[in-house]
């Protein structure tokens, strides 16, 4: 189970858990109201009723508490078990309520349709069909148990309070009830399959969009890495350029210093040249004067 499927399953389970708080409370309220107004209404005894609802609510709270964890911390096997228990637990709980109430001829049997709707959220068409078949088998088994007189017997005063007729030995009524229930449950299954296909199509589109986003994110990450690498290279080039600039500045300063020293030496040489050349010229003049004086002396 990949992270996408896990997230989708967790969100679906959270929705189902919230819905279960609601319809479980409605069933409990209805049973309590009937018990208060019609004490002899055929319902499970208080202890059994309490145990069934406490078990359902405790499990529901446990599911909710576990699924509050981060999706990556949720164990895939435990998640599959929780997913399996969402439909099976409700169907068994309703079977227990019907069994201990003493008659399968009760309106609560229609709550099996709710479990089929739950299956449409969690499973594909085959899963919906499987849970529909299980619901039909469970209820049909309860009807046959009552027809054979194998359900818990109710006191006469409780039997007189029920608005429905008991099925024991009532062949025609049993057939009518089974035909009606199974027809309704199959119609609900067809609708649930339709919903399941819609959910799967939406999930597929969402998965495709998620994959596209992931691919774009990967491309963006790659581009970000390339930009980061280019930035690092540019930064290195800037550092090298700065070093080169400093070296060039230092070389220029040294060249200017050398030029100043060279100019100083040139100036010194020019002074020396002027002094030397002037002396040579003066010596040449003196020699010429000496020649003239010697000539005059001879004359």
C-alpha positions in Angstrom: 0.0 0.0 0.0 1.7 3.2 -1.2 1.4 6.5 0.7 -1.3 7.8 -1.6 -3.6 4.8 -1.2 -2.9 4.9 2.6 -4.0 8.5 2.8 -7.1 7.9 0.8 -8.1 4.9 2.9 -7.5 6.8 6.2 -9.6 9.7 5.0 -12.4 7.3 4.0 -12.2 5.5 7.3 -12.4 8.8 9.3 -15.5 9.7 7.4 -17.1 6.3 8.1 -16.2 6.5 11.8 -17.8 9.9 12.1 -20.9 8.7 10.3 -21.0 5.6 12.7 -21.1 7.9 15.7 -24.3 9.4 14.2 -26.3 6.4 13.1 -25.3 4.4 16.2 -26.5 7.2 18.4 -29.8 7.2 16.4 -30.3 3.5 16.9 -29.5 3.7 20.6 -31.9 6.6 21.0 -34.7 4.8 19.1 -34.2 1.6 21.3 -34.1 3.7 24.5 -37.2 5.6 23.5 -39.2 2.5 22.6 -38.1 0.8 25.8 -39.3 3.8 27.9 -42.6 4.2 26.1 -43.3 0.5 25.4 -41.5 -1.5 28.0 -42.5 -4.8 26.5 -41.2 -4.0 23.0 -39.1 -7.0 21.7 -35.6 -5.7 22.1 -32.5 -7.3 23.4 -32.3 -7.1 27.2 -30.6 -4.1 28.7 -27.3 -5.9 29.4 -27.0 -7.4 25.9 -28.0 -4.1 24.2 -25.5 -2.2 26.4 -22.7 -4.7 25.6 -23.3 -4.5 21.8 -23.4 -0.8 21.7 -20.4 -0.4 24.1 -18.4 -2.8 21.9 -19.3 -0.9 18.8 -18.5 2.5 20.4 -15.2 1.3 22.0 -14.1 -0.1 18.6 -15.1 3.1 16.9 -13.1 5.1 19.4 -10.1 2.8 19.0 -10.2 3.2 15.2 -10.5 7.0 15.5 -7.6 7.2 18.0 -5.3 5.0 15.9 -6.0 6.9 12.6 -5.1 10.2 14.2 -1.4 9.3 13.7 0.5 10.5 10.7 -0.1 8.4 7.6 3.5 7.3 7.4 3.3 5.9 10.9 0.2 3.9 10.3 0.9 0.2 9.8 -0.5 -1.1 6.5 -1.6 -4.4 7.9 -3.4 -2.8 10.8 -5.0 -0.4 8.4 -6.3 -3.3 6.3 -7.7 -5.0 9.4 -9.5 -1.7 10.4 -10.8 -1.4 6.8 -12.2 -5.0 7.0 -13.8 -4.4 10.3 -15.8 -1.4 9.2 -18.4 -3.5 7.3 -18.1 -6.9 9.0 -18.4 -5.3 12.5 -21.5 -3.4 11.6 -23.2 -6.4 10.0 -22.4 -8.7 12.9 -23.6 -6.1 15.4 -26.9 -5.8 13.6 -27.2 -9.5 13.4 -26.7 -9.7 17.1 -29.3 -7.1 17.8 -31.8 -8.8 15.6 -31.0 -12.3 17.0 -31.4 -11.2 20.6 -34.6 -9.2 19.9 -36.3 -12.5 19.1 -37.5 -11.6 15.6 -36.0 -10.8 12.3 -39.1 -9.0 11.2 -37.8 -5.6 12.3 -37.1 -2.3 10.5 -33.5 -2.3 11.8 -32.8 -4.9 9.1 -32.8 -2.0 6.6 -29.6 -0.8 8.3 -27.8 -3.5 6.3 -28.1 -1.0 3.4 -25.9 1.4 5.4 -23.2 -1.3 5.4 -23.4 -1.7 1.7 -23.0 2.1 1.3 -20.0 1.9 3.6 -18.6 -0.9 1.4 -19.0 1.4 -1.7 -16.6 3.9 -0.1 -13.9 1.4 0.9 -14.1 -1.3 -1.9 -14.5 -1.7 -5.6 -17.5 -3.4 -7.3 -16.3 -6.9 -6.3 -16.0 -5.9 -2.7 -19.5 -4.3 -2.7 -20.9 -7.5 -4.2 -19.2 -9.7 -1.6 -20.5 -7.7 1.4 -23.9 -7.6 -0.2 -23.9 -11.4 -0.4 -22.7 -11.7 3.2 -25.5 -9.3 4.4 -28.1 -11.4 2.5 -26.7 -14.6 4.0 -26.7 -13.2 7.5 -30.3 -11.9 7.3 -31.6 -14.9 5.5 -30.0 -17.1 8.2 -31.7 -15.1 10.9 -35.1 -15.4 9.1 -34.7 -19.1 8.8 -33.7 -19.4 12.5 -36.8 -17.5 13.5 -38.9 -19.6 11.1 -37.6 -22.7 12.7 -38.2 -21.3 16.2 -34.4 -21.1 17.1 -34.3 -17.4 18.1 -34.5 -16.5 21.8 -38.2 -16.7 22.9 -39.9 -13.5 24.1 -42.3 -13.3 27.0 -46.0 -13.2 25.8 -46.4 -9.6 27.0 -43.4 -8.6 24.9 -44.7 -10.5 21.8 -48.0 -8.7 22.2 -46.3 -5.3 22.0 -44.6 -5.8 18.7 -46.0 -4.2 15.6 -44.7 -6.9 13.4 -45.8 -10.5 13.1 -43.4 -13.3 14.1 -42.1 -15.6 11.4 -42.2 -18.9 13.1 -44.2 -21.3 10.9 -45.3 -18.5 8.7 -44.1 -19.7 5.3 -45.7 -17.0 3.1 -44.7 -14.2 5.4 -41.1 -15.5 5.5 -40.9 -15.7 1.7 -42.3 -12.2 1.3 -39.8 -10.9 3.9 -36.9 -12.6 2.2 -37.9 -11.5 -1.2 -38.5 -7.9 -0.1 -35.2 -7.6 1.9 -33.0 -9.3 -0.8 -34.6 -7.1 -3.5 -34.0 -3.9 -1.6 -30.4 -5.0 -0.6 -29.6 -5.9 -4.3 -31.0 -2.6 -5.5 -28.8 -0.8 -2.9 -25.9 -2.9 -4.0 -26.3 -1.7 -7.6 -26.4 1.8 -6.5 -23.4 1.2 -4.2 -21.5 -0.2 -7.2 -22.3 2.9 -9.2 -21.0 5.0 -6.3 -17.9 2.8 -5.9 -17.1 3.3 -9.6 -17.5 7.1 -9.2 -15.2 7.0 -6.2 -12.6 4.9 -8.0 -12.7 7.2 -11.1 -12.2 10.3 -8.9 -9.5 8.5 -7.0 -7.8 7.6 -10.3 -8.0 11.2 -11.5 -6.7 12.4 -8.1 -3.8 9.9 -8.3 -2.9 11.0 -11.8 -2.9 14.6 -10.7 -0.9 13.7 -7.7 1.6 11.8 -9.9 1.8 14.9 -12.2 2.4 17.1 -9.2 5.1 14.7 -8.0 6.8 14.7 -11.4 6.7 18.4 -11.6 8.0 18.6 -8.1 10.9 16.3 -9.1 11.6 18.4 -12.1 11.5 21.6 -10.0 13.8 20.0 -7.4 16.2 19.0 -10.2 16.1 22.6 -11.6 16.6 23.9 -8.1 19.6 21.7 -7.7 21.0 22.9 -11.0 20.4 26.5 -10.0 22.0 25.9 -6.7 25.0 24.3 -8.5 25.2 27.2 -10.9 24.9 29.6 -8.0 27.8 27.8 -6.3 29.8 27.9 -9.5 29.1 31.6 -9.9 30.0 32.2 -6.3 33.3 30.3 -6.8 33.9 32.3 -10.0 33.2 35.5 -8.1 35.6 34.5 -5.4 38.3 33.6 -8.0 37.5 36.9 -9.7 37.9 38.8 -6.4 41.2 37.1 -5.8 42.3 38.0 -9.3 41.1 41.6 -8.8 43.1 41.8 -5.6 46.1 40.3 -7.3 45.8 42.8 -10.2 45.4 45.7 -7.7 48.5 44.5 -5.8 50.4 44.1 -9.1 49.3 47.6 -10.2 50.4 49.1 -6.9 53.7 47.3 -7.1 54.1 48.5 -10.8 53.3 52.1 -9.7 55.8 51.8 -6.9 58.4 50.4 -9.3 57.6 53.2 -11.8 58.2 55.7 -9.0 61.5 54.2 -8.1 62.4 54.0 -11.8 61.5 57.6 -12.3 63.6 58.5 -9.3 66.6 56.7 -10.7 66.0 58.3 -14.1 66.0 61.7 -12.5 69.2 60.9 -10.7 70.7 59.6 -13.9 69.6 62.8 -15.7 71.2 64.9 -13.0 74.4 62.8 -13.2 74.3 63.1 -17.0 73.9 66.8 -16.8 76.8 67.1 -14.4 79.0 64.7 -16.4 78.3 66.3 -19.7 78.7 69.8 -18.3 82.1 68.8 -17.0 83.2 67.4 -20.3 82.1 70.5 -22.1 84.0 72.7 -19.6 87.1 70.6 -20.0 86.8 70.9 -23.8 86.5 74.6 -23.4 89.5 74.7 -21.1 91.6 72.7 -23.5 90.7 75.1 -26.3 91.6 78.1 -24.1 94.9 76.4 -23.3 95.7 75.9 -26.9 95.0 79.6 -27.6 97.1 80.7 -24.7 100.0 78.5 -25.8 99.7 79.9 -29.3 99.8 83.5 -27.9 102.8 82.7 -25.7 104.7 81.4 -28.7 103.9 84.4 -30.7 
